[in-house]
């Protein structure tokens, strides 16, 4: 361990780091590259991103109160001139944020300018090559720029990994709702939903479907900016197309037409997910929390929306998985009676009914939803903002403190270090 520690320290010195990360008490462990040997004496820059510095205690959860941890990174590191984008040596891993089926996400810092970043590291298997989802995500994100969509800064390709460098965003909607159980402040719900629909309207205008909307894929900055993330399942919408997969969207947020086997879906797929997230923000619990399969999920939807017929949903009987004998007939119910808090917010029930309309052709588009009366209390100039301008630049737009917390984690003064 002593030799390994000494070798890692020498590698850090050669890479231009004059100080250790101030949050780490000791250089305790360095993970090896995917290769069998780790020759520190000849460490090429492209393997630099595999150095993992770990604290003596476990990984911290992603912070949404003080994303810099009270530290001034520019005073702790000497940034090297001559570093360029597209190279692994330009970024330092700070801590692991999460791990998916084919990628691991780290909180990192750019050694070019000192900005915090999120590093999505995708391992490349020799026999399989780069995952097609990564290729799709990169090609789509390189072409879209919007304040409500996570920004892709850089792409680093090595024989072992493909790394996406994203802007660092402090938390996600799932964690935010966990920290504020029982439903969010009505005004904050309105701001979050407006930004979600604004991001959807933009990608839909670019003929892109996200296809994986859920709270975990909606990032929230320290001032309340909501950003769509994780475009691994996204698709460019070609017309016509009958080839889309039905294995998209987490079960709880999957619309009934896709659950019934439809493969010609369009933007209504994402709109349904937005409606489910809207309900979850208001009520504090998922709208349709199925636990087993598509049939149970449909049963939960029919119990509230009513079992569809050819009169209420033309063409439903021709869908591949439509088996009426598997479902008990249910009449539609008033949404405000099911979700009590939803019925207390002006026009929220009406907008929800349009977002989670079972017949996809009758579902309201994201662009039209932004004009709904539910948003009438917001400043009208929001509709005129350029794509890359945040709604929080408009006077009077800010998050309200959540009722259950004496200290609100998104107070602006706590984020002054990254807003400067």
N, C-alpha and C positions, 0 to 999 in steps of 0.2 A: 504493500500500500504506500510505503514511503517513497519508493522509486516512482510509482505511478503518479503520486501527488507532485513530486519534483518535476517529472517530465511534463505534466499538464501545466504547471506554473511556468516552465520555460516556453511552452507553446504559446501561452497567453502573452508573455513578454515579447516574443517574436512578432505576434500579431498586433502589437502596438498598444496593448492595455497597460497603463501605468498604475492602475489601482484595481483592487477587487470591487465587485459590486457591494455597495455599503450595506445591503440587507443580509449579506451572507457572512456568518461568523467564521467559517472555515471551508476551504476547498476540500470537500469530503469524498467526492466520487466523480469520475469522468467516464461517461459511457463510450464504448468503442464504436467505431464505424461499422457498417454492415460487413466489411471484410474481416477475415480471420485475424489479421495482425493490425496493430496500431503503432506505427512507427512515428513517434513524436518528433524524432530528430529530423524527419523529412516530411513533416505535415504539410500537404498542399493546401492552399486557401480554400479549395472547393470542399474540403472536409471540415472546415472550421465550424460549420453550423451543427456538427454532431457533438461538439463539446457540451456537456450538460453539467451545469453547476447546481448542486442541490443543497438546500438548507438541512440542518440537523433535524429539524422537525419536518412534517409532511408538507405537501403543496398547499398553498393558500387558495381559497376560493377567489374567483375574480372579484376585484374590489369595485364597488360602485359609489364609494363615498370620497376616497382620495386616491385616484388612480396612480399617482406618482409615489404613494406610500410616504409622503412627507419628505422625499429625497429630491435633491437637485442633481440630476444625472450629469449635467454639463460640468459641474464642479468636481465630480468623482472620476471622470474619464478625460483623457487627452485625445481628442478626435484627430484622426490622421487625414492629412491632405492627400489627394490623389485617389481615394477610394471611389468606386463608380457603381452605378446600379447594375444589377444582373450578376453580381458576384456574392458568394456566400460570406466572404470575409467582411462584407459591409454591414453585417447584422450580428447581433449578439443575443442568444437565448437567455432569458431571465428566469422563467418558470413555466411549467406545464399548465395549460388551462383546461385541456380536455382531450379526449381521444375518441375517434369514430372508427367505423369499420375499415376504412382504408387510409386514414390520415390522423395526424396528431397536431394539435394547435398549441403554440407556445406564445407567451407574452415575450416580446423582444424589444430591442432598441436599435435604431439605425446609427451606425458609426459614421455616417456621412453628415447627418444634421442633428443627431441627438433626439429625434422624435420617437415616441413609443410606436410600436407596430405589433401586429398579430402575424405570426409565422405559421402558415398551414403547410406542414411537411407531409408529403405523400411518398411512401416508399414505392420504388419501381422494382417489380419482380422480373427477373431476367427472362423467364419463360413467357411472361404475359405482357411486358412492356408497360407503358403509361396507361393507367385506367382511363377508359373512355369518358367517364364522368369528369375527370380532371381536365381533359382536353376540351370538353364541352363548356365547363365552367370558365376556363381561361378565355376561350374564343368569345363567349358572350360578354363577360365582364370587361374585356378590353374595349368593347364598343359602346358601353353605356356609362354615362356620367350624370349622377343626380344626387342631391343632398340627402335623399331618403333611401339610398342604395350604398352599401359598403363599398369603399373605394379600393380598387386594386392598384397598389403602387408599383409592384415589381414582380418579376418571375425569375426564379433561379433554377437552372436545369443542370444536374450532375448525373453521372451514370447510375448512382444509387437512389437519388431522390429528385422530386420536383417540388419546389417550395414557392408558395404564393405569399407575397408580402402585402398584407392589408393594413389599412388604417386601424389603429387600436381603439376599440370602443369598450367602455368600462363594464357593461353588464348586458343581460338580455331580458326580454319581457318575462320569461318563465321565472328567473331569479327575482325580478322586481315584484311579481305577484306573490311569490313565496314569502318575501319580506313584508308584504302588506296583505295578509289573508283577509278573506271576507268580502273582497271586492275593492276596486280602486276608487279614488276620488272621481266624481262624475266629470269634472272639468278635465282631469288628466286623461280619462278614457277618451274624451272627445279629441284631445290633441293627438293622442297616440293613434286613434282610428283615422283621423284626417291624414296623418303622415303615412300610414299604411296604405290607404287608398291612393294617396298622391304618388307613392312609389309604384303601386300596381298600375295606375293609369299610365305612367311613363313607360314601363316595360311593355305593357300591352300595346301602346302606340308604336313601339319598336317591334311588334309582332313576336314577343317573347312571353312564354308562360313559365312561371316560377315552379309550380307543381310540387312544392314541399313547404307550404305555409304552416307554421306552428310557432308558439311563443319562443321556443329555443332558437329559432332562426330569425328572430327580430331583435336586433341589438339596440341598446339604449345608451346614449352618452350621458355624461354627468349633468348636462343641462336639459335633457329630455328629448334629444333628437332620436327618432326611431329610424333604423336602417334595415332594409331587407338584406339578408345574408344567406350564404350556402346555396349557390346556384348549381350544385352538382346534378340535380334532377331537372334543371330547367331545359326548355326546348324552344328553338325558334319555330314559330307557328307558320308552317307552309300550307298553302291552300291550293287544291284540296288535299286532305290527308286522312287516311283510315288506319294508320299504322301506330298510333300512340299506345303506349303501354297503360294497362289499368293498375299496375303495381306502382302507383305514385301516391304521394301524400300519406302521412301518418293516419291510421284508421280513424281517429277521432275527428279529423278535419277533412275527410274525404267525402265528396258530394255523392248523393244517391245515384246519379246517372253513371258515375264511374264504378260505384259499388255494384251496379246492375250490369256492368260489362261494357259500357259505351267506350269506344275508342276514337270517336270523332269529336271529342270535347274541345272546348275553346276557352276563352278567358273566364267564363263562368266557373271553371274549376277553382281558380284563385279567389274569386269573389265569395264563393261558399266558405272557403277557409277563413277569409276576413270576417265573415258574419259569425262564425263559430268563435273566433278570437274575441270579437266584440262582446259577445255574451259572457265569455269567460272573464274578461276584464271587469264587467259590471257585476257579475254574480259571485266571482271568486272561485268558481268551479267549472270544469269543462261542460260544454253544452250537451254533447252526446258521447259519454265515456264508455264505449263498448269495450269488452274485455276478451272476447274470444275470436270472432270472425265477422265477415261481411254481413252475414244474415242477422246476427245480433245487432250490429250497427244499424242496419236498415230498420229493424224492429224498433229501436230507440227513436229513430227519426220519424217513422210512421206514427208512433204513439203520440207525438206532438203535432206533426204536420198533417197527419191523416194519411191513410193508405191511398196511393194514387190510382186513378182510373184513366181510361182513354179520354174521358171528358175533362178531367183536371190536368192531365199530362198527355197530350197527343203523342202517340208513338211509344209509350212506355211498355206496352205489351210485346213489342218487337225486340226489346233489348235482350241480350243473350242469357242473363241470369234472372230474368223476370219469371218467378214461379209463385203465382198468387196463392197456391195451396200451402205454401210455407209460412204465410203471414196471416195473422188475424186482421180483419178489417177494423180500422180506427177512424173516427171522425176527426177533422182538424180541431185543435184547441186554441184558445186565445193565448198568445205568447206571454202577455202580462200576468196571466193567472199561473203560468208555469214558473216563470222567472220574475219574482216579485219586484226586485230592484229595477229591472228593466222597465216595468210599467210605471215607475215613479219618475222617470226622466222624460222630459218633453220630446216627443217625436222619435224617441229611441226604439220603441216597439214597431213603429211603422217602417223605419229604415231596416231594422232587423228582418222583418218579414220579406222585404225585397232582396236582401242579401242571401237569405237561406230559402229562397223559393225553390221548390223541388224541381220544377220543370226548368231546365237550363236556359231555354230560349226566353224565359220570362224573368230571369235573374237580372237585376239592375247592373249595368256596367260600372266599373270603378269611376270613370270620368263623370258619369251622371250622378253617382252616389255622393260625390264631392259637392254637388249643388243641392243636396237634400236639405230640407228645413231643419233637420237636426243640427246642422252646422251654422244656422243663421245667427247665432250669438257671437261667432268669430268675426274678426275684422274682414271686410270684403276684399281688402288688398291682398289677402293670402292667395286668391285665385290668379293674381297677376304676377306672382313671384317667378323669376327665372328658375330654371331647373336646378341649378347649383346653389341656390340661395335658400338657407334654412328658414323655416317659419318663425324661428325664435329671433330673427332680426327685426320682426315687426313689433312695434311698441305695444306693450300690454300682454304679449304672449309669453307665458311662463307656466311652469308646473306649480300646482298648489301642494302644500304639505299634506301628506296622507294622515288621516285622523288618528290612526293607531300608533303613530310614532311621534315621540316628543322631539326627536332630532330627525329631520328629513335628510336622507342621504344625497339629495341632488341640489342642495343649496349652492347658489352660484359662488359664494365666497370660498367654498371648499375646493373649487375647481379653478381658482384664479391662476394656478401655476401652469395649466395647459391652455387656458383661454388667452393668456398674454401673447 
